[in-house]
Amino acid sequence: MKCMKCGKTAYKSLTSEAIELGFGLLVIRNIPCYKCEECDEIFYTGDVVSRIEGMIEEAKQRMQEISVIYYEDAA
Ligand SMILES: [Zn+2]
């Protein structure tokens, strides 16, 4: 995987995202990603992006002020 920003090598890593939902905050931990060794830019594969989108939709329905989800635990 090449970095889309600087073209250097990006290696597999794990990261966390905090997503503002308006009424609250969704935190997703242990998300598989690629991280650039040069500029620290983080990329997700298409599968991961669509799964994160699904998690955001679920969190919107739960309407909790703060939700913390672990990526590999989520259905
Ligand atoms: Zn880079």
PDB file of the backbone (N, CA, C, O) and the ligand in Angstrom, with CONECT records:
HET     ZN  A 101       1
ATOM      1  N   MET A   1       0.846  -1.204   0.000  1.00  0.00           N
ATOM      2  CA  MET A   1       0.000   0.000   0.000  1.00  0.00           C
ATOM      3  C   MET A   1       0.878   1.248   0.000  1.00  0.00           C
ATOM      4  O   MET A   1       1.790   1.371   0.817  1.00  0.00           O
ATOM      5  N   LYS A   2       0.601   2.166  -0.910  1.00  0.00           N
ATOM      6  CA  LYS A   2       1.377   3.408  -1.000  1.00  0.00           C
ATOM      7  C   LYS A   2       0.557   4.562  -0.409  1.00  0.00           C
ATOM      8  O   LYS A   2      -0.668   4.615  -0.525  1.00  0.00           O
ATOM      9  N   CYS A   3       1.269   5.454   0.210  1.00  0.00           N
ATOM     10  CA  CYS A   3       0.623   6.651   0.763  1.00  0.00           C
ATOM     11  C   CYS A   3       0.046   7.495  -0.373  1.00  0.00           C
ATOM     12  O   CYS A   3       0.715   7.747  -1.375  1.00  0.00           O
ATOM     13  N   MET A   4      -1.210   7.930  -0.203  1.00  0.00           N
ATOM     14  CA  MET A   4      -1.853   8.721  -1.246  1.00  0.00           C
ATOM     15  C   MET A   4      -1.399  10.177  -1.211  1.00  0.00           C
ATOM     16  O   MET A   4      -1.663  10.945  -2.136  1.00  0.00           O
ATOM     17  N   LYS A   5      -0.722  10.540  -0.144  1.00  0.00           N
ATOM     18  CA  LYS A   5      -0.308  11.925   0.012  1.00  0.00           C
ATOM     19  C   LYS A   5       1.129  12.122  -0.490  1.00  0.00           C
ATOM     20  O   LYS A   5       1.409  13.052  -1.246  1.00  0.00           O
ATOM     21  N   CYS A   6       2.046  11.221  -0.052  1.00  0.00           N
ATOM     22  CA  CYS A   6       3.453  11.445  -0.390  1.00  0.00           C
ATOM     23  C   CYS A   6       4.052  10.295  -1.202  1.00  0.00           C
ATOM     24  O   CYS A   6       5.181  10.417  -1.678  1.00  0.00           O
ATOM     25  N   GLY A   7       3.320   9.167  -1.377  1.00  0.00           N
ATOM     26  CA  GLY A   7       3.796   8.074  -2.208  1.00  0.00           C
ATOM     27  C   GLY A   7       4.759   7.109  -1.537  1.00  0.00           C
ATOM     28  O   GLY A   7       5.222   6.166  -2.179  1.00  0.00           O
ATOM     29  N   LYS A   8       5.072   7.317  -0.268  1.00  0.00           N
ATOM     30  CA  LYS A   8       5.943   6.384   0.452  1.00  0.00           C
ATOM     31  C   LYS A   8       5.143   5.169   0.905  1.00  0.00           C
ATOM     32  O   LYS A   8       3.928   5.101   0.716  1.00  0.00           O
ATOM     33  N   THR A   9       5.844   4.216   1.503  1.00  0.00           N
ATOM     34  CA  THR A   9       5.190   2.986   1.939  1.00  0.00           C
ATOM     35  C   THR A   9       4.317   3.226   3.168  1.00  0.00           C
ATOM     36  O   THR A   9       4.726   3.884   4.125  1.00  0.00           O
ATOM     37  N   ALA A  10       3.101   2.672   3.116  1.00  0.00           N
ATOM     38  CA  ALA A  10       2.219   2.691   4.273  1.00  0.00           C
ATOM     39  C   ALA A  10       2.116   1.265   4.797  1.00  0.00           C
ATOM     40  O   ALA A  10       1.906   0.332   4.023  1.00  0.00           O
ATOM     41  N   TYR A  11       2.260   1.095   6.091  1.00  0.00           N
ATOM     42  CA  TYR A  11       2.225  -0.246   6.680  1.00  0.00           C
ATOM     43  C   TYR A  11       0.958  -0.421   7.515  1.00  0.00           C
ATOM     44  O   TYR A  11       0.320   0.551   7.920  1.00  0.00           O
ATOM     45  N   LYS A  12       0.606  -1.696   7.764  1.00  0.00           N
ATOM     46  CA  LYS A  12      -0.603  -2.023   8.517  1.00  0.00           C
ATOM     47  C   LYS A  12      -0.470  -1.570   9.966  1.00  0.00           C
ATOM     48  O   LYS A  12       0.571  -1.736  10.600  1.00  0.00           O
ATOM     49  N   SER A  13      -1.536  -1.006  10.456  1.00  0.00           N
ATOM     50  CA  SER A  13      -1.523  -0.522  11.837  1.00  0.00           C
ATOM     51  C   SER A  13      -2.946  -0.548  12.377  1.00  0.00           C
ATOM     52  O   SER A  13      -3.875  -0.967  11.686  1.00  0.00           O
ATOM     53  N   LEU A  14      -3.111  -0.096  13.620  1.00  0.00           N
ATOM     54  CA  LEU A  14      -4.432   0.049  14.224  1.00  0.00           C
ATOM     55  C   LEU A  14      -4.571   1.486  14.693  1.00  0.00           C
ATOM     56  O   LEU A  14      -3.606   2.105  15.142  1.00  0.00           O
ATOM     57  N   THR A  15      -5.777   2.003  14.585  1.00  0.00           N
ATOM     58  CA  THR A  15      -5.984   3.381  15.029  1.00  0.00           C
ATOM     59  C   THR A  15      -7.354   3.511  15.677  1.00  0.00           C
ATOM     60  O   THR A  15      -8.140   2.563  15.679  1.00  0.00           O
ATOM     61  N   SER A  16      -7.631   4.666  16.216  1.00  0.00           N
ATOM     62  CA  SER A  16      -8.947   4.985  16.780  1.00  0.00           C
ATOM     63  C   SER A  16      -9.478   6.229  16.094  1.00  0.00           C
ATOM     64  O   SER A  16      -8.718   7.098  15.666  1.00  0.00           O
ATOM     65  N   GLU A  17     -10.801   6.299  15.998  1.00  0.00           N
ATOM     66  CA  GLU A  17     -11.445   7.477  15.417  1.00  0.00           C
ATOM     67  C   GLU A  17     -12.487   7.995  16.400  1.00  0.00           C
ATOM     68  O   GLU A  17     -13.189   7.207  17.034  1.00  0.00           O
ATOM     69  N   ALA A  18     -12.588   9.285  16.527  1.00  0.00           N
ATOM     70  CA  ALA A  18     -13.679   9.920  17.268  1.00  0.00           C
ATOM     71  C   ALA A  18     -14.519  10.682  16.254  1.00  0.00           C
ATOM     72  O   ALA A  18     -14.022  11.572  15.564  1.00  0.00           O
ATOM     73  N   ILE A  19     -15.795  10.325  16.170  1.00  0.00           N
ATOM     74  CA  ILE A  19     -16.670  10.910  15.154  1.00  0.00           C
ATOM     75  C   ILE A  19     -17.768  11.719  15.844  1.00  0.00           C
ATOM     76  O   ILE A  19     -18.519  11.194  16.665  1.00  0.00           O
ATOM     77  N   GLU A  20     -17.846  12.975  15.505  1.00  0.00           N
ATOM     78  CA  GLU A  20     -18.873  13.860  16.068  1.00  0.00           C
ATOM     79  C   GLU A  20     -20.197  13.598  15.369  1.00  0.00           C
ATOM     80  O   GLU A  20     -20.298  13.691  14.145  1.00  0.00           O
ATOM     81  N   LEU A  21     -21.229  13.264  16.177  1.00  0.00           N
ATOM     82  CA  LEU A  21     -22.530  12.933  15.599  1.00  0.00           C
ATOM     83  C   LEU A  21     -23.539  14.061  15.779  1.00  0.00           C
ATOM     84  O   LEU A  21     -24.693  13.921  15.373  1.00  0.00           O
ATOM     85  N   GLY A  22     -23.134  15.155  16.368  1.00  0.00           N
ATOM     86  CA  GLY A  22     -24.078  16.241  16.637  1.00  0.00           C
ATOM     87  C   GLY A  22     -24.602  16.145  18.060  1.00  0.00           C
ATOM     88  O   GLY A  22     -24.328  17.018  18.884  1.00  0.00           O
ATOM     89  N   PHE A  23     -25.353  15.091  18.352  1.00  0.00           N
ATOM     90  CA  PHE A  23     -25.892  14.877  19.699  1.00  0.00           C
ATOM     91  C   PHE A  23     -24.877  14.212  20.618  1.00  0.00           C
ATOM     92  O   PHE A  23     -25.043  14.216  21.838  1.00  0.00           O
ATOM     93  N   GLY A  24     -23.846  13.651  20.044  1.00  0.00           N
ATOM     94  CA  GLY A  24     -22.884  12.918  20.863  1.00  0.00           C
ATOM     95  C   GLY A  24     -21.652  12.552  20.055  1.00  0.00           C
ATOM     96  O   GLY A  24     -21.442  13.019  18.935  1.00  0.00           O
ATOM     97  N   LEU A  25     -20.852  11.703  20.666  1.00  0.00           N
ATOM     98  CA  LEU A  25     -19.567  11.347  20.086  1.00  0.00           C
ATOM     99  C   LEU A  25     -19.459   9.827  19.998  1.00  0.00           C
ATOM    100  O   LEU A  25     -19.774   9.111  20.948  1.00  0.00           O
ATOM    101  N   LEU A  26     -19.015   9.356  18.853  1.00  0.00           N
ATOM    102  CA  LEU A  26     -18.772   7.925  18.671  1.00  0.00           C
ATOM    103  C   LEU A  26     -17.265   7.707  18.587  1.00  0.00           C
ATOM    104  O   LEU A  26     -16.578   8.322  17.772  1.00  0.00           O
ATOM    105  N   VAL A  27     -16.769   6.828  19.439  1.00  0.00           N
ATOM    106  CA  VAL A  27     -15.355   6.491  19.405  1.00  0.00           C
ATOM    107  C   VAL A  27     -15.237   5.040  18.947  1.00  0.00           C
ATOM    108  O   VAL A  27     -15.832   4.140  19.541  1.00  0.00           O
ATOM    109  N   ILE A  28     -14.466   4.825  17.890  1.00  0.00           N
ATOM    110  CA  ILE A  28     -14.214   3.461  17.405  1.00  0.00           C
ATOM    111  C   ILE A  28     -12.738   3.172  17.635  1.00  0.00           C
ATOM    112  O   ILE A  28     -11.872   3.915  17.174  1.00  0.00           O
ATOM    113  N   ARG A  29     -12.459   2.092  18.347  1.00  0.00           N
ATOM    114  CA  ARG A  29     -11.083   1.760  18.683  1.00  0.00           C
ATOM    115  C   ARG A  29     -10.626   0.545  17.890  1.00  0.00           C
ATOM    116  O   ARG A  29     -11.432  -0.247  17.402  1.00  0.00           O
ATOM    117  N   ASN A  30      -9.292   0.420  17.776  1.00  0.00           N
ATOM    118  CA  ASN A  30      -8.682  -0.740  17.110  1.00  0.00           C
ATOM    119  C   ASN A  30      -9.137  -0.924  15.665  1.00  0.00           C
ATOM    120  O   ASN A  30      -9.408  -2.046  15.234  1.00  0.00           O
ATOM    121  N   ILE A  31      -9.220   0.152  14.932  1.00  0.00           N
ATOM    122  CA  ILE A  31      -9.600   0.075  13.521  1.00  0.00           C
ATOM    123  C   ILE A  31      -8.370  -0.313  12.702  1.00  0.00           C
ATOM    124  O   ILE A  31      -7.340   0.353  12.806  1.00  0.00           O
ATOM    125  N   PRO A  32      -8.448  -1.376  11.889  1.00  0.00           N
ATOM    126  CA  PRO A  32      -7.317  -1.711  11.027  1.00  0.00           C
ATOM    127  C   PRO A  32      -7.122  -0.644   9.957  1.00  0.00           C
ATOM    128  O   PRO A  32      -8.082  -0.227   9.308  1.00  0.00           O
ATOM    129  N   CYS A  33      -5.906  -0.213   9.775  1.00  0.00           N
ATOM    130  CA  CYS A  33      -5.632   0.874   8.831  1.00  0.00           C
ATOM    131  C   CYS A  33      -4.231   0.689   8.246  1.00  0.00           C
ATOM    132  O   CYS A  33      -3.489  -0.209   8.644  1.00  0.00           O
ATOM    133  N   TYR A  34      -3.896   1.536   7.316  1.00  0.00           N
ATOM    134  CA  TYR A  34      -2.522   1.653   6.825  1.00  0.00           C
ATOM    135  C   TYR A  34      -2.010   3.015   7.235  1.00  0.00           C
ATOM    136  O   TYR A  34      -2.698   4.026   7.095  1.00  0.00           O
ATOM    137  N   LYS A  35      -0.787   3.026   7.745  1.00  0.00           N
ATOM    138  CA  LYS A  35      -0.204   4.275   8.206  1.00  0.00           C
ATOM    139  C   LYS A  35       1.095   4.528   7.459  1.00  0.00           C
ATOM    140  O   LYS A  35       1.950   3.647   7.374  1.00  0.00           O
ATOM    141  N   CYS A  36       1.241   5.722   6.922  1.00  0.00           N
ATOM    142  CA  CYS A  36       2.430   6.080   6.153  1.00  0.00           C
ATOM    143  C   CYS A  36       3.636   6.217   7.068  1.00  0.00           C
ATOM    144  O   CYS A  36       3.571   6.870   8.109  1.00  0.00           O
ATOM    145  N   GLU A  37       4.741   5.592   6.664  1.00  0.00           N
ATOM    146  CA  GLU A  37       5.952   5.675   7.482  1.00  0.00           C
ATOM    147  C   GLU A  37       6.587   7.062   7.404  1.00  0.00           C
ATOM    148  O   GLU A  37       7.373   7.444   8.271  1.00  0.00           O
ATOM    149  N   GLU A  38       6.244   7.798   6.375  1.00  0.00           N
ATOM    150  CA  GLU A  38       6.862   9.098   6.150  1.00  0.00           C
ATOM    151  C   GLU A  38       6.073  10.242   6.798  1.00  0.00           C
ATOM    152  O   GLU A  38       6.627  11.024   7.570  1.00  0.00           O
ATOM    153  N   CYS A  39       4.786  10.332   6.483  1.00  0.00           N
ATOM    154  CA  CYS A  39       4.015  11.508   6.916  1.00  0.00           C
ATOM    155  C   CYS A  39       2.921  11.177   7.930  1.00  0.00           C
ATOM    156  O   CYS A  39       2.165  12.063   8.328  1.00  0.00           O
ATOM    157  N   ASP A  40       2.825   9.895   8.359  1.00  0.00           N
ATOM    158  CA  ASP A  40       1.831   9.488   9.364  1.00  0.00           C
ATOM    159  C   ASP A  40       0.383   9.617   8.897  1.00  0.00           C
ATOM    160  O   ASP A  40      -0.540   9.566   9.709  1.00  0.00           O
ATOM    161  N   GLU A  41       0.187   9.784   7.606  1.00  0.00           N
ATOM    162  CA  GLU A  41      -1.170   9.800   7.060  1.00  0.00           C
ATOM    163  C   GLU A  41      -1.791   8.409   7.256  1.00  0.00           C
ATOM    164  O   GLU A  41      -1.108   7.393   7.128  1.00  0.00           O
ATOM    165  N   ILE A  42      -3.087   8.379   7.567  1.00  0.00           N
ATOM    166  CA  ILE A  42      -3.769   7.109   7.818  1.00  0.00           C
ATOM    167  C   ILE A  42      -4.795   6.849   6.719  1.00  0.00           C
ATOM    168  O   ILE A  42      -5.536   7.747   6.319  1.00  0.00           O
ATOM    169  N   PHE A  43      -4.827   5.594   6.233  1.00  0.00           N
ATOM    170  CA  PHE A  43      -5.765   5.204   5.170  1.00  0.00           C
ATOM    171  C   PHE A  43      -6.542   3.986   5.610  1.00  0.00           C
ATOM    172  O   PHE A  43      -6.038   3.148   6.357  1.00  0.00           O
ATOM    173  N   TYR A  44      -7.785   3.892   5.138  1.00  0.00           N
ATOM    174  CA  TYR A  44      -8.596   2.704   5.357  1.00  0.00           C
ATOM    175  C   TYR A  44      -8.902   2.053   4.022  1.00  0.00           C
ATOM    176  O   TYR A  44      -9.005   2.718   2.991  1.00  0.00           O
ATOM    177  N   THR A  45      -9.046   0.728   4.065  1.00  0.00           N
ATOM    178  CA  THR A  45      -9.512   0.042   2.858  1.00  0.00           C
ATOM    179  C   THR A  45     -11.023   0.284   2.711  1.00  0.00           C
ATOM    180  O   THR A  45     -11.683   0.719   3.655  1.00  0.00           O
ATOM    181  N   GLY A  46     -11.553  -0.001   1.531  1.00  0.00           N
ATOM    182  CA  GLY A  46     -12.977   0.206   1.267  1.00  0.00           C
ATOM    183  C   GLY A  46     -13.869  -0.564   2.219  1.00  0.00           C
ATOM    184  O   GLY A  46     -14.899  -0.046   2.650  1.00  0.00           O
ATOM    185  N   ASP A  47     -13.491  -1.805   2.560  1.00  0.00           N
ATOM    186  CA  ASP A  47     -14.266  -2.625   3.495  1.00  0.00           C
ATOM    187  C   ASP A  47     -14.377  -1.950   4.848  1.00  0.00           C
ATOM    188  O   ASP A  47     -15.444  -1.904   5.460  1.00  0.00           O
ATOM    189  N   VAL A  48     -13.244  -1.426   5.301  1.00  0.00           N
ATOM    190  CA  VAL A  48     -13.211  -0.791   6.616  1.00  0.00           C
ATOM    191  C   VAL A  48     -14.057   0.484   6.607  1.00  0.00           C
ATOM    192  O   VAL A  48     -14.783   0.759   7.562  1.00  0.00           O
ATOM    193  N   VAL A  49     -13.958   1.253   5.531  1.00  0.00           N
ATOM    194  CA  VAL A  49     -14.748   2.481   5.416  1.00  0.00           C
ATOM    195  C   VAL A  49     -16.234   2.156   5.479  1.00  0.00           C
ATOM    196  O   VAL A  49     -16.982   2.841   6.176  1.00  0.00           O
ATOM    197  N   SER A  50     -16.678   1.117   4.760  1.00  0.00           N
ATOM    198  CA  SER A  50     -18.114   0.836   4.768  1.00  0.00           C
ATOM    199  C   SER A  50     -18.554   0.302   6.129  1.00  0.00           C
ATOM    200  O   SER A  50     -19.680   0.545   6.563  1.00  0.00           O
ATOM    201  N   ARG A  51     -17.660  -0.428   6.801  1.00  0.00           N
ATOM    202  CA  ARG A  51     -18.028  -0.909   8.138  1.00  0.00           C
ATOM    203  C   ARG A  51     -18.121   0.255   9.143  1.00  0.00           C
ATOM    204  O   ARG A  51     -19.005   0.276   9.999  1.00  0.00           O
ATOM    205  N   ILE A  52     -17.215   1.196   9.026  1.00  0.00           N
ATOM    206  CA  ILE A  52     -17.270   2.377   9.895  1.00  0.00           C
ATOM    207  C   ILE A  52     -18.578   3.143   9.634  1.00  0.00           C
ATOM    208  O   ILE A  52     -19.223   3.614  10.571  1.00  0.00           O
ATOM    209  N   GLU A  53     -18.958   3.260   8.371  1.00  0.00           N
ATOM    210  CA  GLU A  53     -20.207   3.952   8.040  1.00  0.00           C
ATOM    211  C   GLU A  53     -21.406   3.252   8.684  1.00  0.00           C
ATOM    212  O   GLU A  53     -22.320   3.906   9.185  1.00  0.00           O
ATOM    213  N   GLY A  54     -21.391   1.916   8.666  1.00  0.00           N
ATOM    214  CA  GLY A  54     -22.454   1.147   9.317  1.00  0.00           C
ATOM    215  C   GLY A  54     -22.492   1.398  10.815  1.00  0.00           C
ATOM    216  O   GLY A  54     -23.565   1.519  11.405  1.00  0.00           O
ATOM    217  N   MET A  55     -21.318   1.477  11.428  1.00  0.00           N
ATOM    218  CA  MET A  55     -21.240   1.741  12.868  1.00  0.00           C
ATOM    219  C   MET A  55     -21.782   3.127  13.199  1.00  0.00           C
ATOM    220  O   MET A  55     -22.425   3.317  14.232  1.00  0.00           O
ATOM    221  N   ILE A  56     -21.524   4.092  12.324  1.00  0.00           N
ATOM    222  CA  ILE A  56     -22.022   5.452  12.539  1.00  0.00           C
ATOM    223  C   ILE A  56     -23.551   5.449  12.476  1.00  0.00           C
ATOM    224  O   ILE A  56     -24.213   6.091  13.291  1.00  0.00           O
ATOM    225  N   GLU A  57     -24.107   4.718  11.498  1.00  0.00           N
ATOM    226  CA  GLU A  57     -25.573   4.639  11.373  1.00  0.00           C
ATOM    227  C   GLU A  57     -26.194   4.038  12.622  1.00  0.00           C
ATOM    228  O   GLU A  57     -27.204   4.532  13.122  1.00  0.00           O
ATOM    229  N   GLU A  58     -25.578   2.955  13.131  1.00  0.00           N
ATOM    230  CA  GLU A  58     -26.081   2.315  14.355  1.00  0.00           C
ATOM    231  C   GLU A  58     -26.019   3.267  15.544  1.00  0.00           C
ATOM    232  O   GLU A  58     -26.959   3.362  16.333  1.00  0.00           O
ATOM    233  N   ALA A  59     -24.903   3.962  15.654  1.00  0.00           N
ATOM    234  CA  ALA A  59     -24.715   4.878  16.786  1.00  0.00           C
ATOM    235  C   ALA A  59     -25.743   6.001  16.743  1.00  0.00           C
ATOM    236  O   ALA A  59     -26.204   6.464  17.787  1.00  0.00           O
ATOM    237  N   LYS A  60     -26.103   6.440  15.537  1.00  0.00           N
ATOM    238  CA  LYS A  60     -27.107   7.499  15.401  1.00  0.00           C
ATOM    239  C   LYS A  60     -28.457   7.037  15.931  1.00  0.00           C
ATOM    240  O   LYS A  60     -29.212   7.826  16.500  1.00  0.00           O
ATOM    241  N   GLN A  61     -28.761   5.743  15.740  1.00  0.00           N
ATOM    242  CA  GLN A  61     -30.039   5.228  16.221  1.00  0.00           C
ATOM    243  C   GLN A  61     -30.050   5.068  17.732  1.00  0.00           C
ATOM    244  O   GLN A  61     -31.099   5.186  18.366  1.00  0.00           O
ATOM    245  N   ARG A  62     -28.875   4.797  18.316  1.00  0.00           N
ATOM    246  CA  ARG A  62     -28.812   4.594  19.779  1.00  0.00           C
ATOM    247  C   ARG A  62     -28.884   5.914  20.544  1.00  0.00           C
ATOM    248  O   ARG A  62     -29.303   5.934  21.701  1.00  0.00           O
ATOM    249  N   MET A  63     -28.480   7.007  19.914  1.00  0.00           N
ATOM    250  CA  MET A  63     -28.559   8.338  20.507  1.00  0.00           C
ATOM    251  C   MET A  63     -27.868   8.460  21.874  1.00  0.00           C
ATOM    252  O   MET A  63     -28.322   9.211  22.738  1.00  0.00           O
ATOM    253  N   GLN A  64     -26.788   7.731  22.057  1.00  0.00           N
ATOM    254  CA  GLN A  64     -26.038   7.874  23.300  1.00  0.00           C
ATOM    255  C   GLN A  64     -25.085   9.045  23.188  1.00  0.00           C
ATOM    256  O   GLN A  64     -24.580   9.363  22.111  1.00  0.00           O
ATOM    257  N   GLU A  65     -24.852   9.676  24.321  1.00  0.00           N
ATOM    258  CA  GLU A  65     -23.986  10.850  24.286  1.00  0.00           C
ATOM    259  C   GLU A  65     -22.558  10.457  23.904  1.00  0.00           C
ATOM    260  O   GLU A  65     -21.919  11.117  23.085  1.00  0.00           O
ATOM    261  N   ILE A  66     -22.076   9.386  24.503  1.00  0.00           N
ATOM    262  CA  ILE A  66     -20.750   8.887  24.140  1.00  0.00           C
ATOM    263  C   ILE A  66     -20.843   7.375  23.941  1.00  0.00           C
ATOM    264  O   ILE A  66     -21.276   6.656  24.841  1.00  0.00           O
ATOM    265  N   SER A  67     -20.444   6.902  22.786  1.00  0.00           N
ATOM    266  CA  SER A  67     -20.379   5.473  22.522  1.00  0.00           C
ATOM    267  C   SER A  67     -18.944   5.107  22.201  1.00  0.00           C
ATOM    268  O   SER A  67     -18.279   5.789  21.421  1.00  0.00           O
ATOM    269  N   VAL A  68     -18.471   4.032  22.800  1.00  0.00           N
ATOM    270  CA  VAL A  68     -17.151   3.524  22.463  1.00  0.00           C
ATOM    271  C   VAL A  68     -17.331   2.103  21.936  1.00  0.00           C
ATOM    272  O   VAL A  68     -17.870   1.236  22.624  1.00  0.00           O
ATOM    273  N   ILE A  69     -16.877   1.880  20.716  1.00  0.00           N
ATOM    274  CA  ILE A  69     -17.011   0.575  20.067  1.00  0.00           C
ATOM    275  C   ILE A  69     -15.612   0.060  19.745  1.00  0.00           C
ATOM    276  O   ILE A  69     -14.747   0.814  19.300  1.00  0.00           O
ATOM    277  N   TYR A  70     -15.405  -1.220  19.974  1.00  0.00           N
ATOM    278  CA  TYR A  70     -14.169  -1.844  19.498  1.00  0.00           C
ATOM    279  C   TYR A  70     -14.457  -2.475  18.146  1.00  0.00           C
ATOM    280  O   TYR A  70     -15.391  -3.266  18.010  1.00  0.00           O
ATOM    281  N   TYR A  71     -13.668  -2.132  17.164  1.00  0.00           N
ATOM    282  CA  TYR A  71     -13.923  -2.548  15.798  1.00  0.00           C
ATOM    283  C   TYR A  71     -14.160  -4.053  15.683  1.00  0.00           C
ATOM    284  O   TYR A  71     -15.123  -4.480  15.047  1.00  0.00           O
ATOM    285  N   GLU A  72     -13.293  -4.856  16.291  1.00  0.00           N
ATOM    286  CA  GLU A  72     -13.414  -6.304  16.064  1.00  0.00           C
ATOM    287  C   GLU A  72     -14.560  -6.928  16.846  1.00  0.00           C
ATOM    288  O   GLU A  72     -14.926  -8.072  16.575  1.00  0.00           O
ATOM    289  N   ASP A  73     -15.147  -6.204  17.822  1.00  0.00           N
ATOM    290  CA  ASP A  73     -16.299  -6.715  18.573  1.00  0.00           C
ATOM    291  C   ASP A  73     -17.617  -6.456  17.859  1.00  0.00           C
ATOM    292  O   ASP A  73     -18.601  -7.157  18.094  1.00  0.00           O
ATOM    293  N   ALA A  74     -17.639  -5.458  16.993  1.00  0.00           N
ATOM    294  CA  ALA A  74     -18.894  -5.042  16.376  1.00  0.00           C
ATOM    295  C   ALA A  74     -19.328  -6.067  15.331  1.00  0.00           C
ATOM    296  O   ALA A  74     -18.504  -6.647  14.624  1.00  0.00           O
ATOM    297  N   ALA A  75     -20.645  -6.275  15.251  1.00  0.00           N
ATOM    298  CA  ALA A  75     -21.193  -7.268  14.314  1.00  0.00           C
ATOM    299  C   ALA A  75     -21.114  -6.741  12.886  1.00  0.00           C
ATOM    300  O   ALA A  75     -21.525  -7.429  11.951  1.00  0.00           O
TER     301      ALA A  75
HETATM  302 ZN    ZN A 101       2.796   9.760   3.337  1.00  0.00          ZN2+
END
